[in-house]
Amino acid sequence: MKELIETIVKPLVDHPEAVSVDVQETDTAIAYKLSVHPDDMGKVIGKQGRVAKAIRTVSFAGESGQKKKTVIEIVDK
Protein backbone atom coordinates (compact mmCIF):
# COMPACT_ATOMS: atom_id res chain seq x y z
CA MET A 1 0.00 0.00 0.00
CA LYS A 2 2.89 2.34 0.80
CA GLU A 3 4.23 1.92 -2.73
CA LEU A 4 0.78 2.55 -4.23
CA ILE A 5 0.44 5.87 -2.41
CA GLU A 6 3.92 6.95 -3.51
CA THR A 7 3.18 5.93 -7.11
CA ILE A 8 0.02 8.04 -7.14
CA VAL A 9 1.53 11.13 -5.49
CA LYS A 10 5.00 11.46 -7.08
CA PRO A 11 3.78 12.45 -10.58
CA LEU A 12 1.55 15.15 -9.05
CA VAL A 13 4.27 17.11 -7.22
CA ASP A 14 7.22 19.32 -8.18
CA HIS A 15 9.51 17.72 -5.57
CA PRO A 16 9.03 13.92 -5.90
CA GLU A 17 12.20 13.26 -3.92
CA ALA A 18 10.51 14.76 -0.85
CA VAL A 19 7.58 12.32 -0.93
CA SER A 20 7.63 9.68 1.78
CA VAL A 21 5.08 7.45 3.46
CA ASP A 22 5.41 6.26 7.05
CA VAL A 23 3.24 3.40 8.30
CA GLN A 24 1.97 3.09 11.86
CA GLU A 25 -0.05 -0.01 12.66
CA THR A 26 -2.10 -0.77 15.77
CA ASP A 27 -4.50 -3.58 16.61
CA THR A 28 -7.47 -1.74 15.09
CA ALA A 29 -6.03 0.66 12.49
CA ILE A 30 -3.31 1.30 9.94
CA ALA A 31 -2.19 4.94 9.59
CA TYR A 32 -0.22 6.11 6.56
CA LYS A 33 1.49 9.49 7.00
CA LEU A 34 2.17 11.02 3.61
CA SER A 35 4.91 13.65 3.84
CA VAL A 36 5.41 16.10 0.98
CA HIS A 37 7.37 19.30 0.38
CA PRO A 38 5.50 22.36 1.75
CA ASP A 39 5.23 23.83 -1.77
CA ASP A 40 3.40 20.69 -2.93
CA MET A 41 0.72 20.57 -0.23
CA GLY A 42 -1.85 22.33 -2.41
CA LYS A 43 -1.25 19.96 -5.31
CA VAL A 44 -1.71 16.88 -3.14
CA ILE A 45 -4.82 18.21 -1.41
CA GLY A 46 -6.38 19.79 -4.52
CA LYS A 47 -9.34 22.13 -4.79
CA GLN A 48 -11.76 21.41 -1.95
CA GLY A 49 -9.75 18.28 -1.11
CA ARG A 50 -10.68 16.45 -4.31
CA VAL A 51 -7.20 15.05 -5.02
CA ALA A 52 -6.74 13.92 -1.40
CA LYS A 53 -10.15 12.26 -1.49
CA ALA A 54 -9.25 10.46 -4.73
CA ILE A 55 -5.96 9.23 -3.23
CA ARG A 56 -7.83 7.92 -0.19
CA THR A 57 -10.49 6.24 -2.35
CA VAL A 58 -7.93 4.38 -4.46
CA SER A 59 -5.94 3.39 -1.39
CA PHE A 60 -9.00 2.12 0.46
CA ALA A 61 -9.99 0.03 -2.56
CA GLY A 62 -6.55 -1.58 -2.44
CA GLU A 63 -7.03 -2.35 1.25
CA SER A 64 -10.48 -3.90 0.84
CA GLY A 65 -9.34 -7.23 2.34
CA GLN A 66 -8.18 -5.63 5.59
CA LYS A 67 -10.43 -5.63 8.62
CA LYS A 68 -8.55 -2.70 10.14
CA LYS A 69 -9.48 0.94 9.70
CA THR A 70 -7.19 2.70 7.22
CA VAL A 71 -6.23 6.36 7.68
CA ILE A 72 -4.13 8.55 5.38
CA GLU A 73 -2.75 11.79 6.82
CA ILE A 74 -1.06 14.40 4.63
CA VAL A 75 1.69 16.38 6.37
CA ASP A 76 4.50 18.66 5.20
CA LYS A 77 8.13 18.08 6.02
N, CA, C and O atoms as a Maestro MAE file, in Angstrom:
{
 s_m_m2io_version
 :::
 2.0.0
}

f_m_ct {
 s_m_title
 :::
 protein
 m_atom[308] {
  # First column is atom index #
  i_m_mmod_type
  r_m_x_coord
  r_m_y_coord
  r_m_z_coord
  i_m_residue_number
  s_m_chain_name
  s_m_pdb_residue_name
  s_m_pdb_atom_name
  i_m_atomic_number
  :::
  1 25 0.819 -1.189 0.000 1 A "MET " " N  " 7
  2 3 0.000 0.000 0.000 1 A "MET " " CA " 6
  3 2 0.867 1.259 0.000 1 A "MET " " C  " 6
  4 15 0.542 2.247 -0.658 1 A "MET " " O  " 8
  5 25 1.965 1.211 0.740 2 A "LYS " " N  " 7
  6 3 2.891 2.339 0.805 2 A "LYS " " CA " 6
  7 2 3.374 2.698 -0.595 2 A "LYS " " C  " 6
  8 15 3.418 3.874 -0.956 2 A "LYS " " O  " 8
  9 25 3.736 1.691 -1.380 3 A "GLU " " N  " 7
  10 3 4.232 1.922 -2.735 3 A "GLU " " CA " 6
  11 2 3.132 2.495 -3.628 3 A "GLU " " C  " 6
  12 15 3.403 3.342 -4.480 3 A "GLU " " O  " 8
  13 25 1.894 2.037 -3.439 4 A "LEU " " N  " 7
  14 3 0.777 2.545 -4.225 4 A "LEU " " CA " 6
  15 2 0.573 4.038 -3.983 4 A "LEU " " C  " 6
  16 15 0.382 4.800 -4.931 4 A "LEU " " O  " 8
  17 25 0.613 4.454 -2.737 5 A "ILE " " N  " 7
  18 3 0.436 5.868 -2.406 5 A "ILE " " CA " 6
  19 2 1.554 6.699 -3.019 5 A "ILE " " C  " 6
  20 15 1.295 7.761 -3.585 5 A "ILE " " O  " 8
  21 25 2.801 6.226 -2.912 6 A "GLU " " N  " 7
  22 3 3.924 6.952 -3.505 6 A "GLU " " CA " 6
  23 2 3.787 7.034 -5.025 6 A "GLU " " C  " 6
  24 15 4.081 8.073 -5.616 6 A "GLU " " O  " 8
  25 25 3.348 5.958 -5.658 7 A "THR " " N  " 7
  26 3 3.183 5.926 -7.106 7 A "THR " " CA " 6
  27 2 2.118 6.917 -7.566 7 A "THR " " C  " 6
  28 15 2.251 7.519 -8.631 7 A "THR " " O  " 8
  29 25 1.082 7.086 -6.785 8 A "ILE " " N  " 7
  30 3 0.021 8.038 -7.137 8 A "ILE " " CA " 6
  31 2 0.492 9.474 -6.950 8 A "ILE " " C  " 6
  32 15 0.197 10.328 -7.786 8 A "ILE " " O  " 8
  33 25 1.215 9.756 -5.877 9 A "VAL " " N  " 7
  34 3 1.532 11.130 -5.493 9 A "VAL " " CA " 6
  35 2 2.731 11.699 -6.252 9 A "VAL " " C  " 6
  36 15 2.702 12.869 -6.634 9 A "VAL " " O  " 8
  37 25 3.773 10.918 -6.479 10 A "LYS " " N  " 7
  38 3 5.005 11.456 -7.078 10 A "LYS " " CA " 6
  39 2 4.802 12.173 -8.410 10 A "LYS " " C  " 6
  40 15 5.432 13.211 -8.613 10 A "LYS " " O  " 8
  41 25 3.965 11.690 -9.332 11 A "PRO " " N  " 7
  42 3 3.780 12.447 -10.582 11 A "PRO " " CA " 6
  43 2 3.022 13.772 -10.399 11 A "PRO " " C  " 6
  44 15 3.064 14.629 -11.282 11 A "PRO " " O  " 8
  45 25 2.345 13.944 -9.285 12 A "LEU " " N  " 7
  46 3 1.555 15.147 -9.052 12 A "LEU " " CA " 6
  47 2 2.374 16.326 -8.539 12 A "LEU " " C  " 6
  48 15 1.949 17.472 -8.681 12 A "LEU " " O  " 8
  49 25 3.534 16.071 -7.949 13 A "VAL " " N  " 7
  50 3 4.267 17.105 -7.222 13 A "VAL " " CA " 6
  51 2 5.496 17.589 -7.987 13 A "VAL " " C  " 6
  52 15 5.969 16.929 -8.913 13 A "VAL " " O  " 8
  53 25 6.006 18.758 -7.583 14 A "ASP " " N  " 7
  54 3 7.223 19.318 -8.178 14 A "ASP " " CA " 6
  55 2 8.484 18.762 -7.528 14 A "ASP " " C  " 6
  56 15 9.558 18.802 -8.127 14 A "ASP " " O  " 8
  57 25 8.363 18.248 -6.318 15 A "HIS " " N  " 7
  58 3 9.507 17.716 -5.566 15 A "HIS " " CA " 6
  59 2 9.254 16.251 -5.212 15 A "HIS " " C  " 6
  60 15 8.983 15.946 -4.050 15 A "HIS " " O  " 8
  61 25 9.335 15.330 -6.186 16 A "PRO " " N  " 7
  62 3 9.030 13.919 -5.897 16 A "PRO " " CA " 6
  63 2 10.016 13.272 -4.936 16 A "PRO " " C  " 6
  64 15 9.691 12.277 -4.287 16 A "PRO " " O  " 8
  65 25 11.221 13.832 -4.841 17 A "GLU " " N  " 7
  66 3 12.201 13.259 -3.918 17 A "GLU " " CA " 6
  67 2 11.818 13.495 -2.464 17 A "GLU " " C  " 6
  68 15 12.330 12.818 -1.573 17 A "GLU " " O  " 8
  69 25 10.925 14.447 -2.213 18 A "ALA " " N  " 7
  70 3 10.507 14.764 -0.848 18 A "ALA " " CA " 6
  71 2 9.305 13.939 -0.394 18 A "ALA " " C  " 6
  72 15 8.882 14.048 0.756 18 A "ALA " " O  " 8
  73 25 8.755 13.122 -1.281 19 A "VAL " " N  " 7
  74 3 7.582 12.321 -0.934 19 A "VAL " " CA " 6
  75 2 8.009 11.095 -0.137 19 A "VAL " " C  " 6
  76 15 8.898 10.353 -0.554 19 A "VAL " " O  " 8
  77 25 7.378 10.889 0.998 20 A "SER " " N  " 7
  78 3 7.634 9.681 1.782 20 A "SER " " CA " 6
  79 2 6.360 9.281 2.512 20 A "SER " " C  " 6
  80 15 5.511 10.113 2.830 20 A "SER " " O  " 8
  81 25 6.254 7.988 2.765 21 A "VAL " " N  " 7
  82 3 5.084 7.454 3.461 21 A "VAL " " CA " 6
  83 2 5.566 6.640 4.650 21 A "VAL " " C  " 6
  84 15 6.341 5.696 4.492 21 A "VAL " " O  " 8
  85 25 5.108 7.006 5.836 22 A "ASP " " N  " 7
  86 3 5.414 6.259 7.050 22 A "ASP " " CA " 6
  87 2 4.171 5.488 7.465 22 A "ASP " " C  " 6
  88 15 3.055 5.999 7.370 22 A "ASP " " O  " 8
  89 25 4.365 4.259 7.925 23 A "VAL " " N  " 7
  90 3 3.244 3.405 8.300 23 A "VAL " " CA " 6
  91 2 3.277 3.172 9.803 23 A "VAL " " C  " 6
  92 15 4.313 2.820 10.367 23 A "VAL " " O  " 8
  93 25 2.123 3.375 10.446 24 A "GLN " " N  " 7
  94 3 1.974 3.085 11.865 24 A "GLN " " CA " 6
  95 2 0.774 2.158 12.007 24 A "GLN " " C  " 6
  96 15 -0.341 2.507 11.620 24 A "GLN " " O  " 8
  97 25 1.010 0.982 12.560 25 A "GLU " " N  " 7
  98 3 -0.053 -0.006 12.659 25 A "GLU " " CA " 6
  99 2 -0.355 -0.321 14.120 25 A "GLU " " C  " 6
  100 15 0.553 -0.519 14.928 25 A "GLU " " O  " 8
  101 25 -1.644 -0.363 14.442 26 A "THR " " N  " 7
  102 3 -2.102 -0.767 15.766 26 A "THR " " CA " 6
  103 2 -3.002 -1.986 15.595 26 A "THR " " C  " 6
  104 15 -3.133 -2.516 14.492 26 A "THR " " O  " 8
  105 25 -3.619 -2.425 16.681 27 A "ASP " " N  " 7
  106 3 -4.503 -3.585 16.614 27 A "ASP " " CA " 6
  107 2 -5.752 -3.319 15.776 27 A "ASP " " C  " 6
  108 15 -6.295 -4.234 15.158 27 A "ASP " " O  " 8
  109 25 -6.207 -2.057 15.756 28 A "THR " " N  " 7
  110 3 -7.468 -1.744 15.088 28 A "THR " " CA " 6
  111 2 -7.330 -0.873 13.845 28 A "THR " " C  " 6
  112 15 -8.297 -0.733 13.096 28 A "THR " " O  " 8
  113 25 -6.153 -0.279 13.599 29 A "ALA " " N  " 7
  114 3 -6.026 0.663 12.486 29 A "ALA " " CA " 6
  115 2 -4.631 0.641 11.884 29 A "ALA " " C  " 6
  116 15 -3.656 0.242 12.520 29 A "ALA " " O  " 8
  117 25 -4.574 1.082 10.635 30 A "ILE " " N  " 7
  118 3 -3.306 1.303 9.943 30 A "ILE " " CA " 6
  119 2 -3.300 2.759 9.510 30 A "ILE " " C  " 6
  120 15 -4.202 3.196 8.795 30 A "ILE " " O  " 8
  121 25 -2.287 3.523 9.936 31 A "ALA " " N  " 7
  122 3 -2.186 4.939 9.593 31 A "ALA " " CA " 6
  123 2 -1.001 5.144 8.660 31 A "ALA " " C  " 6
  124 15 0.123 4.746 8.967 31 A "ALA " " O  " 8
  125 25 -1.266 5.764 7.527 32 A "TYR " " N  " 7
  126 3 -0.218 6.114 6.565 32 A "TYR " " CA " 6
  127 2 -0.026 7.620 6.633 32 A "TYR " " C  " 6
  128 15 -0.967 8.381 6.407 32 A "TYR " " O  " 8
  129 25 1.196 8.052 6.948 33 A "LYS " " N  " 7
  130 3 1.494 9.485 7.003 33 A "LYS " " CA " 6
  131 2 2.259 9.848 5.741 33 A "LYS " " C  " 6
  132 15 3.416 9.466 5.564 33 A "LYS " " O  " 8
  133 25 1.596 10.588 4.872 34 A "LEU " " N  " 7
  134 3 2.170 11.021 3.612 34 A "LEU " " CA " 6
  135 2 2.834 12.370 3.824 34 A "LEU " " C  " 6
  136 15 2.164 13.358 4.123 34 A "LEU " " O  " 8
  137 25 4.156 12.411 3.670 35 A "SER " " N  " 7
  138 3 4.911 13.647 3.839 35 A "SER " " CA " 6
  139 2 5.309 14.173 2.471 35 A "SER " " C  " 6
  140 15 5.844 13.438 1.642 35 A "SER " " O  " 8
  141 25 5.043 15.457 2.243 36 A "VAL " " N  " 7
  142 3 5.414 16.097 0.978 36 A "VAL " " CA " 6
  143 2 6.080 17.433 1.278 36 A "VAL " " C  " 6
  144 15 5.992 17.950 2.392 36 A "VAL " " O  " 8
  145 25 6.742 17.980 0.275 37 A "HIS " " N  " 7
  146 3 7.372 19.296 0.383 37 A "HIS " " CA " 6
  147 2 6.274 20.336 0.633 37 A "HIS " " C  " 6
  148 15 5.182 20.213 0.077 37 A "HIS " " O  " 8
  149 25 6.539 21.351 1.453 38 A "PRO " " N  " 7
  150 3 5.499 22.356 1.750 38 A "PRO " " CA " 6
  151 2 4.921 23.030 0.504 38 A "PRO " " C  " 6
  152 15 3.742 23.386 0.490 38 A "PRO " " O  " 8
  153 25 5.730 23.210 -0.538 39 A "ASP " " N  " 7
  154 3 5.233 23.825 -1.771 39 A "ASP " " CA " 6
  155 2 4.237 22.935 -2.506 39 A "ASP " " C  " 6
  156 15 3.457 23.425 -3.323 39 A "ASP " " O  " 8
  157 25 4.256 21.641 -2.227 40 A "ASP " " N  " 7
  158 3 3.398 20.685 -2.933 40 A "ASP " " CA " 6
  159 2 2.117 20.341 -2.183 40 A "ASP " " C  " 6
  160 15 1.316 19.549 -2.680 40 A "ASP " " O  " 8
  161 25 1.906 20.905 -1.021 41 A "MET " " N  " 7
  162 3 0.718 20.565 -0.231 41 A "MET " " CA " 6
  163 2 -0.569 20.839 -1.003 41 A "MET " " C  " 6
  164 15 -1.486 20.017 -0.990 41 A "MET " " O  " 8
  165 25 -0.645 21.979 -1.672 42 A "GLY " " N  " 7
  166 3 -1.852 22.329 -2.414 42 A "GLY " " CA " 6
  167 2 -2.131 21.376 -3.554 42 A "GLY " " C  " 6
  168 15 -3.289 21.083 -3.853 42 A "GLY " " O  " 8
  169 25 -1.077 20.888 -4.195 43 A "LYS " " N  " 7
  170 3 -1.245 19.958 -5.310 43 A "LYS " " CA " 6
  171 2 -1.754 18.605 -4.829 43 A "LYS " " C  " 6
  172 15 -2.551 17.961 -5.510 43 A "LYS " " O  " 8
  173 25 -1.300 18.180 -3.671 44 A "VAL " " N  " 7
  174 3 -1.714 16.881 -3.141 44 A "VAL " " CA " 6
  175 2 -3.135 16.953 -2.569 44 A "VAL " " C  " 6
  176 15 -3.898 15.993 -2.678 44 A "VAL " " O  " 8
  177 25 -3.480 18.072 -1.970 45 A "ILE " " N  " 7
  178 3 -4.820 18.213 -1.408 45 A "ILE " " CA " 6
  179 2 -5.833 18.535 -2.508 45 A "ILE " " C  " 6
  180 15 -6.923 17.962 -2.528 45 A "ILE " " O  " 8
  181 25 -5.490 19.437 -3.415 46 A "GLY " " N  " 7
  182 3 -6.381 19.790 -4.519 46 A "GLY " " CA " 6
  183 2 -7.485 20.740 -4.096 46 A "GLY " " C  " 6
  184 15 -7.649 21.039 -2.913 46 A "GLY " " O  " 8
  185 25 -8.240 21.211 -5.079 47 A "LYS " " N  " 7
  186 3 -9.345 22.127 -4.792 47 A "LYS " " CA " 6
  187 2 -10.423 21.390 -3.996 47 A "LYS " " C  " 6
  188 15 -10.922 20.342 -4.403 47 A "LYS " " O  " 8
  189 25 -10.757 21.969 -2.862 48 A "GLN " " N  " 7
  190 3 -11.760 21.414 -1.951 48 A "GLN " " CA " 6
  191 2 -11.445 19.976 -1.550 48 A "GLN " " C  " 6
  192 15 -12.354 19.211 -1.230 48 A "GLN " " O  " 8
  193 25 -10.164 19.603 -1.563 49 A "GLY " " N  " 7
  194 3 -9.749 18.281 -1.110 49 A "GLY " " CA " 6
  195 2 -10.032 17.153 -2.086 49 A "GLY " " C  " 6
  196 15 -10.011 15.984 -1.701 49 A "GLY " " O  " 8
  197 25 -10.296 17.484 -3.341 50 A "ARG " " N  " 7
  198 3 -10.676 16.447 -4.308 50 A "ARG " " CA " 6
  199 2 -9.552 15.468 -4.596 50 A "ARG " " C  " 6
  200 15 -9.802 14.267 -4.702 50 A "ARG " " O  " 8
  201 25 -8.319 15.948 -4.726 51 A "VAL " " N  " 7
  202 3 -7.198 15.045 -5.016 51 A "VAL " " CA " 6
  203 2 -6.933 14.146 -3.815 51 A "VAL " " C  " 6
  204 15 -6.718 12.945 -3.978 51 A "VAL " " O  " 8
  205 25 -6.945 14.711 -2.618 52 A "ALA " " N  " 7
  206 3 -6.736 13.916 -1.401 52 A "ALA " " CA " 6
  207 2 -7.818 12.851 -1.269 52 A "ALA " " C  " 6
  208 15 -7.531 11.713 -0.898 52 A "ALA " " O  " 8
  209 25 -9.049 13.217 -1.568 53 A "LYS " " N  " 7
  210 3 -10.151 12.257 -1.490 53 A "LYS " " CA " 6
  211 2 -9.956 11.132 -2.504 53 A "LYS " " C  " 6
  212 15 -10.216 9.968 -2.200 53 A "LYS " " O  " 8
  213 25 -9.498 11.477 -3.704 54 A "ALA " " N  " 7
  214 3 -9.254 10.461 -4.734 54 A "ALA " " CA " 6
  215 2 -8.122 9.518 -4.316 54 A "ALA " " C  " 6
  216 15 -8.210 8.310 -4.535 54 A "ALA " " O  " 8
  217 25 -7.068 10.062 -3.719 55 A "ILE " " N  " 7
  218 3 -5.960 9.226 -3.234 55 A "ILE " " CA " 6
  219 2 -6.474 8.266 -2.172 55 A "ILE " " C  " 6
  220 15 -6.143 7.080 -2.191 55 A "ILE " " O  " 8
  221 25 -7.274 8.768 -1.254 56 A "ARG " " N  " 7
  222 3 -7.831 7.919 -0.193 56 A "ARG " " CA " 6
  223 2 -8.741 6.844 -0.766 56 A "ARG " " C  " 6
  224 15 -8.699 5.697 -0.323 56 A "ARG " " O  " 8
  225 25 -9.565 7.201 -1.747 57 A "THR " " N  " 7
  226 3 -10.494 6.241 -2.348 57 A "THR " " CA " 6
  227 2 -9.747 5.097 -3.008 57 A "THR " " C  " 6
  228 15 -10.094 3.932 -2.809 57 A "THR " " O  " 8
  229 25 -8.722 5.417 -3.795 58 A "VAL " " N  " 7
  230 3 -7.933 4.377 -4.465 58 A "VAL " " CA " 6
  231 2 -7.210 3.516 -3.439 58 A "VAL " " C  " 6
  232 15 -7.153 2.294 -3.583 58 A "VAL " " O  " 8
  233 25 -6.666 4.131 -2.420 59 A "SER " " N  " 7
  234 3 -5.942 3.387 -1.391 59 A "SER " " CA " 6
  235 2 -6.871 2.465 -0.611 59 A "SER " " C  " 6
  236 15 -6.510 1.326 -0.314 59 A "SER " " O  " 8
  237 25 -8.054 2.944 -0.280 60 A "PHE " " N  " 7
  238 3 -9.003 2.119 0.463 60 A "PHE " " CA " 6
  239 2 -9.473 0.940 -0.376 60 A "PHE " " C  " 6
  240 15 -9.718 -0.141 0.160 60 A "PHE " " O  " 8
  241 25 -9.603 1.134 -1.678 61 A "ALA " " N  " 7
  242 3 -9.986 0.031 -2.563 61 A "ALA " " CA " 6
  243 2 -8.905 -1.043 -2.573 61 A "ALA " " C  " 6
  244 15 -9.210 -2.234 -2.647 61 A "ALA " " O  " 8
  245 25 -7.653 -0.629 -2.498 62 A "GLY " " N  " 7
  246 3 -6.547 -1.583 -2.444 62 A "GLY " " CA " 6
  247 2 -6.491 -2.329 -1.126 62 A "GLY " " C  " 6
  248 15 -5.949 -3.433 -1.064 62 A "GLY " " O  " 8
  249 25 -7.037 -1.752 -0.084 63 A "GLU " " N  " 7
  250 3 -7.033 -2.350 1.251 63 A "GLU " " CA " 6
  251 2 -8.331 -3.076 1.562 63 A "GLU " " C  " 6
  252 15 -8.591 -3.373 2.728 63 A "GLU " " O  " 8
  253 25 -9.143 -3.368 0.581 64 A "SER " " N  " 7
  254 3 -10.477 -3.903 0.840 64 A "SER " " CA " 6
  255 2 -10.474 -5.205 1.633 64 A "SER " " C  " 6
  256 15 -11.470 -5.516 2.286 64 A "SER " " O  " 8
  257 25 -9.392 -5.973 1.598 65 A "GLY " " N  " 7
  258 3 -9.336 -7.227 2.338 65 A "GLY " " CA " 6
  259 2 -9.010 -7.059 3.809 65 A "GLY " " C  " 6
  260 15 -9.167 -7.999 4.588 65 A "GLY " " O  " 8
  261 25 -8.559 -5.879 4.199 66 A "GLN " " N  " 7
  262 3 -8.184 -5.629 5.593 66 A "GLN " " CA " 6
  263 2 -9.412 -5.418 6.455 66 A "GLN " " C  " 6
  264 15 -10.404 -4.848 6.003 66 A "GLN " " O  " 8
  265 25 -9.348 -5.871 7.680 67 A "LYS " " N  " 7
  266 3 -10.434 -5.628 8.623 67 A "LYS " " CA " 6
  267 2 -10.104 -4.462 9.549 67 A "LYS " " C  " 6
  268 15 -10.882 -4.139 10.447 67 A "LYS " " O  " 8
  269 25 -8.957 -3.836 9.334 68 A "LYS " " N  " 7
  270 3 -8.552 -2.700 10.143 68 A "LYS " " CA " 6
  271 2 -8.949 -1.406 9.446 68 A "LYS " " C  " 6
  272 15 -9.049 -1.347 8.220 68 A "LYS " " O  " 8
  273 25 -9.172 -0.381 10.241 69 A "LYS " " N  " 7
  274 3 -9.482 0.942 9.700 69 A "LYS " " CA " 6
  275 2 -8.206 1.509 9.073 69 A "LYS " " C  " 6
  276 15 -7.124 1.395 9.648 69 A "LYS " " O  " 8
  277 25 -8.335 2.111 7.910 70 A "THR " " N  " 7
  278 3 -7.188 2.702 7.217 70 A "THR " " CA " 6
  279 2 -7.324 4.218 7.224 70 A "THR " " C  " 6
  280 15 -8.380 4.756 6.893 70 A "THR " " O  " 8
  281 25 -6.242 4.909 7.606 71 A "VAL " " N  " 7
  282 3 -6.232 6.357 7.685 71 A "VAL " " CA " 6
  283 2 -5.020 6.875 6.905 71 A "VAL " " C  " 6
  284 15 -3.914 6.352 7.040 71 A "VAL " " O  " 8
  285 25 -5.242 7.906 6.090 72 A "ILE " " N  " 7
  286 3 -4.129 8.553 5.383 72 A "ILE " " CA " 6
  287 2 -4.090 10.016 5.819 72 A "ILE " " C  " 6
  288 15 -5.056 10.759 5.646 72 A "ILE " " O  " 8
  289 25 -2.949 10.412 6.390 73 A "GLU " " N  " 7
  290 3 -2.748 11.789 6.820 73 A "GLU " " CA " 6
  291 2 -1.728 12.429 5.895 73 A "GLU " " C  " 6
  292 15 -0.723 11.808 5.551 73 A "GLU " " O  " 8
  293 25 -1.980 13.667 5.490 74 A "ILE " " N  " 7
  294 3 -1.056 14.397 4.625 74 A "ILE " " CA " 6
  295 2 -0.396 15.476 5.467 74 A "ILE " " C  " 6
  296 15 -1.070 16.348 6.015 74 A "ILE " " O  " 8
  297 25 0.937 15.412 5.567 75 A "VAL " " N  " 7
  298 3 1.693 16.376 6.371 75 A "VAL " " CA " 6
  299 2 2.847 16.923 5.542 75 A "VAL " " C  " 6
  300 15 3.304 16.276 4.600 75 A "VAL " " O  " 8
  301 25 3.320 18.126 5.897 76 A "ASP " " N  " 7
  302 3 4.496 18.659 5.204 76 A "ASP " " CA " 6
  303 2 5.750 18.352 6.013 76 A "ASP " " C  " 6
  304 15 5.682 18.057 7.206 76 A "ASP " " O  " 8
  305 25 6.860 18.427 5.359 77 A "LYS " " N  " 7
  306 3 8.130 18.083 6.022 77 A "LYS " " CA " 6
  307 2 8.668 19.215 6.821 77 A "LYS " " C  " 6
  308 15 9.726 19.088 7.438 77 A "LYS " " O  " 8
  :::
 }
 m_bond[307] {
  # First column is bond index #
  i_m_from
  i_m_to
  i_m_order
  :::
  1 1 2 1
  2 2 3 1
  3 3 4 2
  4 3 5 1
  5 5 6 1
  6 6 7 1
  7 7 8 2
  8 7 9 1
  9 9 10 1
  10 10 11 1
  11 11 12 2
  12 11 13 1
  13 13 14 1
  14 14 15 1
  15 15 16 2
  16 15 17 1
  17 17 18 1
  18 18 19 1
  19 19 20 2
  20 19 21 1
  21 21 22 1
  22 22 23 1
  23 23 24 2
  24 23 25 1
  25 25 26 1
  26 26 27 1
  27 27 28 2
  28 27 29 1
  29 29 30 1
  30 30 31 1
  31 31 32 2
  32 31 33 1
  33 33 34 1
  34 34 35 1
  35 35 36 2
  36 35 37 1
  37 37 38 1
  38 38 39 1
  39 39 40 2
  40 39 41 1
  41 41 42 1
  42 42 43 1
  43 43 44 2
  44 43 45 1
  45 45 46 1
  46 46 47 1
  47 47 48 2
  48 47 49 1
  49 49 50 1
  50 50 51 1
  51 51 52 2
  52 51 53 1
  53 53 54 1
  54 54 55 1
  55 55 56 2
  56 55 57 1
  57 57 58 1
  58 58 59 1
  59 59 60 2
  60 59 61 1
  61 61 62 1
  62 62 63 1
  63 63 64 2
  64 63 65 1
  65 65 66 1
  66 66 67 1
  67 67 68 2
  68 67 69 1
  69 69 70 1
  70 70 71 1
  71 71 72 2
  72 71 73 1
  73 73 74 1
  74 74 75 1
  75 75 76 2
  76 75 77 1
  77 77 78 1
  78 78 79 1
  79 79 80 2
  80 79 81 1
  81 81 82 1
  82 82 83 1
  83 83 84 2
  84 83 85 1
  85 85 86 1
  86 86 87 1
  87 87 88 2
  88 87 89 1
  89 89 90 1
  90 90 91 1
  91 91 92 2
  92 91 93 1
  93 93 94 1
  94 94 95 1
  95 95 96 2
  96 95 97 1
  97 97 98 1
  98 98 99 1
  99 99 100 2
  100 99 101 1
  101 101 102 1
  102 102 103 1
  103 103 104 2
  104 103 105 1
  105 105 106 1
  106 106 107 1
  107 107 108 2
  108 107 109 1
  109 109 110 1
  110 110 111 1
  111 111 112 2
  112 111 113 1
  113 113 114 1
  114 114 115 1
  115 115 116 2
  116 115 117 1
  117 117 118 1
  118 118 119 1
  119 119 120 2
  120 119 121 1
  121 121 122 1
  122 122 123 1
  123 123 124 2
  124 123 125 1
  125 125 126 1
  126 126 127 1
  127 127 128 2
  128 127 129 1
  129 129 130 1
  130 130 131 1
  131 131 132 2
  132 131 133 1
  133 133 134 1
  134 134 135 1
  135 135 136 2
  136 135 137 1
  137 137 138 1
  138 138 139 1
  139 139 140 2
  140 139 141 1
  141 141 142 1
  142 142 143 1
  143 143 144 2
  144 143 145 1
  145 145 146 1
  146 146 147 1
  147 147 148 2
  148 147 149 1
  149 149 150 1
  150 150 151 1
  151 151 152 2
  152 151 153 1
  153 153 154 1
  154 154 155 1
  155 155 156 2
  156 155 157 1
  157 157 158 1
  158 158 159 1
  159 159 160 2
  160 159 161 1
  161 161 162 1
  162 162 163 1
  163 163 164 2
  164 163 165 1
  165 165 166 1
  166 166 167 1
  167 167 168 2
  168 167 169 1
  169 169 170 1
  170 170 171 1
  171 171 172 2
  172 171 173 1
  173 173 174 1
  174 174 175 1
  175 175 176 2
  176 175 177 1
  177 177 178 1
  178 178 179 1
  179 179 180 2
  180 179 181 1
  181 181 182 1
  182 182 183 1
  183 183 184 2
  184 183 185 1
  185 185 186 1
  186 186 187 1
  187 187 188 2
  188 187 189 1
  189 189 190 1
  190 190 191 1
  191 191 192 2
  192 191 193 1
  193 193 194 1
  194 194 195 1
  195 195 196 2
  196 195 197 1
  197 197 198 1
  198 198 199 1
  199 199 200 2
  200 199 201 1
  201 201 202 1
  202 202 203 1
  203 203 204 2
  204 203 205 1
  205 205 206 1
  206 206 207 1
  207 207 208 2
  208 207 209 1
  209 209 210 1
  210 210 211 1
  211 211 212 2
  212 211 213 1
  213 213 214 1
  214 214 215 1
  215 215 216 2
  216 215 217 1
  217 217 218 1
  218 218 219 1
  219 219 220 2
  220 219 221 1
  221 221 222 1
  222 222 223 1
  223 223 224 2
  224 223 225 1
  225 225 226 1
  226 226 227 1
  227 227 228 2
  228 227 229 1
  229 229 230 1
  230 230 231 1
  231 231 232 2
  232 231 233 1
  233 233 234 1
  234 234 235 1
  235 235 236 2
  236 235 237 1
  237 237 238 1
  238 238 239 1
  239 239 240 2
  240 239 241 1
  241 241 242 1
  242 242 243 1
  243 243 244 2
  244 243 245 1
  245 245 246 1
  246 246 247 1
  247 247 248 2
  248 247 249 1
  249 249 250 1
  250 250 251 1
  251 251 252 2
  252 251 253 1
  253 253 254 1
  254 254 255 1
  255 255 256 2
  256 255 257 1
  257 257 258 1
  258 258 259 1
  259 259 260 2
  260 259 261 1
  261 261 262 1
  262 262 263 1
  263 263 264 2
  264 263 265 1
  265 265 266 1
  266 266 267 1
  267 267 268 2
  268 267 269 1
  269 269 270 1
  270 270 271 1
  271 271 272 2
  272 271 273 1
  273 273 274 1
  274 274 275 1
  275 275 276 2
  276 275 277 1
  277 277 278 1
  278 278 279 1
  279 279 280 2
  280 279 281 1
  281 281 282 1
  282 282 283 1
  283 283 284 2
  284 283 285 1
  285 285 286 1
  286 286 287 1
  287 287 288 2
  288 287 289 1
  289 289 290 1
  290 290 291 1
  291 291 292 2
  292 291 293 1
  293 293 294 1
  294 294 295 1
  295 295 296 2
  296 295 297 1
  297 297 298 1
  298 298 299 1
  299 299 300 2
  300 299 301 1
  301 301 302 1
  302 302 303 1
  303 303 304 2
  304 303 305 1
  305 305 306 1
  306 306 307 1
  307 307 308 2
  :::
 }
}
